[in-house]
Amino acid sequence: MEPQVIRAIQDDYPDEFAWCYGCGRLNEQGHHFRTGWRGDKTVTVYTPRPEHTAIPGFVYGGLIASLIDCHGTGSAALALHRKNGHEPGSGETPPRFVTASLHVDFVKPTPHGVPLVAVGTVTEIHPKKWQVDTEVFANGELCARGQVVAVVMPKTFVRGE
């Protein structure tokens, strides 16, 4: 069994930015993806629910894309938060990112009923723009890989504008 993320960056997002269907802790119907550090890599562990089926026995690709997307923005937030001298749970509000670009390659069919492990490598490409390369594993086998370019959400962002 894959160990879960104990302290995730999403735990520290302000309430007004915690509604994402993928990673928002306040979205009751959402996935509640949680991203944390494992060494110098980022990790998100998620077990698909029965409704995330493409065909019996296999995970719907849209869920995998969503996992890579939210893992990417969460990883960028972790990296910038660390660069600013903070870690999840430090009491400082982490930066919040949005997706500028998402690319997903499906390597092989992803089996259902087992935890998916997204592992990310983060690269700063600009002070407000980060790239996260992610690999998604099921039962230790690579099933998908993706890349997210994430940008810092403007501080002036207001819901509904």
DRENDO-1510 file (C-alpha; in Angstrom, 1 decimal, always signed):
<recs>
REC; n; res; u; v; w
REC; 1; MET; +0.0; +0.0; +0.0 .
REC; 2; GLU; +1.4; +3.4; -1.0 .
REC; 3; PRO; +1.8; +5.8; +1.9 .
REC; 4; GLN; -0.6; +8.8; +1.8 .
REC; 5; VAL; +0.5; +12.5; +1.8 .
REC; 6; ILE; +0.4; +13.6; +5.5 .
REC; 7; ARG; +0.7; +17.4; +5.0 .
REC; 8; ALA; -0.4; +18.6; +1.6 .
REC; 9; ILE; +0.0; +22.1; +0.2 .
REC; 10; GLN; -3.8; +22.1; -0.5 .
REC; 11; ASP; -4.4; +21.9; +3.3 .
REC; 12; ASP; -3.0; +25.5; +3.5 .
REC; 13; TYR; -4.8; +27.1; +0.5 .
REC; 14; PRO; -7.1; +29.9; +1.7 .
REC; 15; ASP; -10.8; +29.0; +1.7 .
REC; 16; GLU; -11.6; +31.2; -1.3 .
REC; 17; PHE; -9.1; +29.1; -3.4 .
REC; 18; ALA; -10.0; +25.6; -2.0 .
REC; 19; TRP; -12.9; +24.8; -4.3 .
REC; 20; CYS; -11.2; +23.1; -7.3 .
REC; 21; TYR; -12.9; +20.0; -8.4 .
REC; 22; GLY; -9.6; +18.2; -8.5 .
REC; 23; CYS; -7.8; +19.4; -5.4 .
REC; 24; GLY; -10.2; +21.6; -3.5 .
REC; 25; ARG; -10.7; +20.4; +0.1 .
REC; 26; LEU; -14.0; +22.4; +0.3 .
REC; 27; ASN; -15.6; +20.8; -2.8 .
REC; 28; GLU; -17.6; +18.0; -1.4 .
REC; 29; GLN; -18.0; +16.2; -4.7 .
REC; 30; GLY; -14.3; +16.7; -5.8 .
REC; 31; HIS; -11.4; +14.4; -5.9 .
REC; 32; HIS; -9.5; +16.0; -3.0 .
REC; 33; PHE; -6.0; +15.4; -4.5 .
REC; 34; ARG; -3.3; +16.1; -2.0 .
REC; 35; THR; +0.3; +17.0; -3.0 .
REC; 36; GLY; +3.3; +16.9; -0.8 .
REC; 37; TRP; +7.1; +16.4; -0.9 .
REC; 38; ARG; +8.8; +13.0; -1.1 .
REC; 39; GLY; +12.5; +13.9; -1.1 .
REC; 40; ASP; +13.1; +16.4; -3.9 .
REC; 41; LYS; +10.1; +15.1; -5.9 .
REC; 42; THR; +6.4; +15.9; -5.4 .
REC; 43; VAL; +3.8; +13.1; -4.9 .
REC; 44; THR; +0.1; +12.8; -5.0 .
REC; 45; VAL; -1.6; +9.4; -4.2 .
REC; 46; TYR; -5.2; +8.8; -5.2 .
REC; 47; THR; -7.4; +5.7; -5.5 .
REC; 48; PRO; -10.0; +6.1; -8.2 .
REC; 49; ARG; -13.6; +5.7; -7.2 .
REC; 50; PRO; -15.9; +3.2; -9.0 .
REC; 51; GLU; -17.4; +6.0; -11.2 .
REC; 52; HIS; -13.9; +6.7; -12.6 .
REC; 53; THR; -14.2; +3.8; -14.9 .
REC; 54; ALA; -13.5; +3.9; -18.7 .
REC; 55; ILE; -14.3; +0.3; -19.3 .
REC; 56; PRO; -14.5; -2.3; -16.6 .
REC; 57; GLY; -11.1; -2.7; -14.9 .
REC; 58; PHE; -9.6; +0.5; -16.2 .
REC; 59; VAL; -9.5; +4.2; -15.2 .
REC; 60; TYR; -11.1; +6.9; -17.2 .
REC; 61; GLY; -8.4; +9.0; -18.9 .
REC; 62; GLY; -10.0; +12.3; -17.9 .
REC; 63; LEU; -9.4; +11.5; -14.2 .
REC; 64; ILE; -5.7; +10.8; -15.0 .
REC; 65; ALA; -5.5; +14.2; -16.9 .
REC; 66; SER; -7.1; +15.9; -13.9 .
REC; 67; LEU; -4.6; +14.2; -11.5 .
REC; 68; ILE; -1.7; +15.5; -13.6 .
REC; 69; ASP; -3.2; +19.0; -13.8 .
REC; 70; CYS; -3.8; +19.4; -10.1 .
REC; 71; HIS; -0.6; +17.6; -9.2 .
REC; 72; GLY; +1.2; +20.2; -11.4 .
REC; 73; THR; -0.3; +23.3; -9.9 .
REC; 74; GLY; +0.1; +21.9; -6.4 .
REC; 75; SER; +3.7; +21.0; -7.1 .
REC; 76; ALA; +4.5; +24.5; -8.4 .
REC; 77; ALA; +2.9; +25.9; -5.2 .
REC; 78; LEU; +5.1; +23.6; -3.1 .
REC; 79; ALA; +8.3; +24.6; -4.9 .
REC; 80; LEU; +7.6; +28.3; -4.7 .
REC; 81; HIS; +6.5; +28.1; -1.1 .
REC; 82; ARG; +9.8; +26.3; -0.3 .
REC; 83; LYS; +11.8; +28.8; -2.3 .
REC; 84; ASN; +10.2; +31.5; -0.1 .
REC; 85; GLY; +11.5; +29.6; +2.9 .
REC; 86; HIS; +8.3; +27.8; +3.9 .
REC; 87; GLU; +6.9; +24.3; +4.0 .
REC; 88; PRO; +3.2; +23.1; +4.3 .
REC; 89; GLY; +1.9; +23.7; +7.8 .
REC; 90; SER; +4.4; +26.5; +8.5 .
REC; 91; GLY; +1.5; +29.0; +9.0 .
REC; 92; GLU; +2.3; +31.0; +5.9 .
REC; 93; THR; -0.2; +31.2; +3.1 .
REC; 94; PRO; +1.3; +29.4; +0.0 .
REC; 95; PRO; +1.1; +30.8; -3.5 .
REC; 96; ARG; -1.7; +29.6; -5.6 .
REC; 97; PHE; -1.2; +28.6; -9.3 .
REC; 98; VAL; -3.4; +28.1; -12.3 .
REC; 99; THR; -2.7; +26.0; -15.3 .
REC; 100; ALA; -1.3; +27.7; -18.4 .
REC; 101; SER; -0.7; +24.5; -20.4 .
REC; 102; LEU; -1.5; +20.8; -19.8 .
REC; 103; HIS; -0.1; +18.0; -21.9 .
REC; 104; VAL; -0.8; +14.3; -21.2 .
REC; 105; ASP; +0.5; +11.1; -22.8 .
REC; 106; PHE; -1.2; +7.8; -22.0 .
REC; 107; VAL; +1.5; +5.1; -21.9 .
REC; 108; LYS; -0.6; +2.1; -21.1 .
REC; 109; PRO; -4.2; +1.3; -19.8 .
REC; 110; THR; -4.4; +2.2; -16.1 .
REC; 111; PRO; -5.8; -0.5; -13.9 .
REC; 112; HIS; -8.7; +0.4; -11.7 .
REC; 113; GLY; -8.9; -0.5; -8.0 .
REC; 114; VAL; -5.3; +0.4; -7.0 .
REC; 115; PRO; -3.8; +3.7; -5.8 .
REC; 116; LEU; -2.4; +6.0; -8.6 .
REC; 117; VAL; +0.9; +7.7; -7.6 .
REC; 118; ALA; +1.8; +10.9; -9.4 .
REC; 119; VAL; +5.4; +11.8; -9.0 .
REC; 120; GLY; +6.5; +15.3; -10.1 .
REC; 121; THR; +9.8; +17.1; -11.0 .
REC; 122; VAL; +9.5; +20.8; -10.8 .
REC; 123; THR; +11.5; +23.4; -12.8 .
REC; 124; GLU; +11.3; +27.1; -12.4 .
REC; 125; ILE; +11.2; +28.7; -15.8 .
REC; 126; HIS; +10.3; +32.3; -14.7 .
REC; 127; PRO; +9.6; +33.8; -11.3 .
REC; 128; LYS; +5.9; +33.4; -11.9 .
REC; 129; LYS; +5.9; +30.4; -14.2 .
REC; 130; TRP; +6.9; +26.8; -13.3 .
REC; 131; GLN; +7.0; +23.6; -15.3 .
REC; 132; VAL; +6.1; +20.3; -13.6 .
REC; 133; ASP; +6.8; +17.0; -15.4 .
REC; 134; THR; +4.7; +14.2; -13.9 .
REC; 135; GLU; +4.7; +10.4; -14.2 .
REC; 136; VAL; +1.6; +8.4; -13.0 .
REC; 137; PHE; +2.2; +4.9; -11.7 .
REC; 138; ALA; -0.3; +2.1; -10.9 .
REC; 139; ASN; +1.2; -1.0; -9.2 .
REC; 140; GLY; +4.6; +0.4; -9.8 .
REC; 141; GLU; +4.2; +0.6; -13.6 .
REC; 142; LEU; +4.2; +3.8; -15.6 .
REC; 143; CYS; +0.8; +4.4; -17.1 .
REC; 144; ALA; +0.8; +8.1; -18.0 .
REC; 145; ARG; +3.1; +11.1; -18.1 .
REC; 146; GLY; +2.3; +14.7; -18.5 .
REC; 147; GLN; +3.6; +18.2; -18.3 .
REC; 148; VAL; +2.0; +21.3; -16.7 .
REC; 149; VAL; +3.1; +24.9; -17.1 .
REC; 150; ALA; +1.6; +26.7; -14.1 .
REC; 151; VAL; +1.5; +30.4; -13.5 .
REC; 152; VAL; +1.1; +32.2; -10.2 .
REC; 153; MET; -2.5; +33.3; -9.7 .
REC; 154; PRO; -2.7; +37.1; -9.6 .
REC; 155; LYS; -3.3; +38.5; -6.1 .
REC; 156; THR; -6.1; +40.6; -7.5 .
REC; 157; PHE; -8.1; +37.5; -8.6 .
REC; 158; VAL; -11.7; +37.7; -7.3 .
REC; 159; ARG; -14.2; +34.9; -7.8 .
REC; 160; GLY; -16.7; +35.8; -10.5 .
REC; 161; GLU; -14.7; +38.5; -12.2 .
</recs>
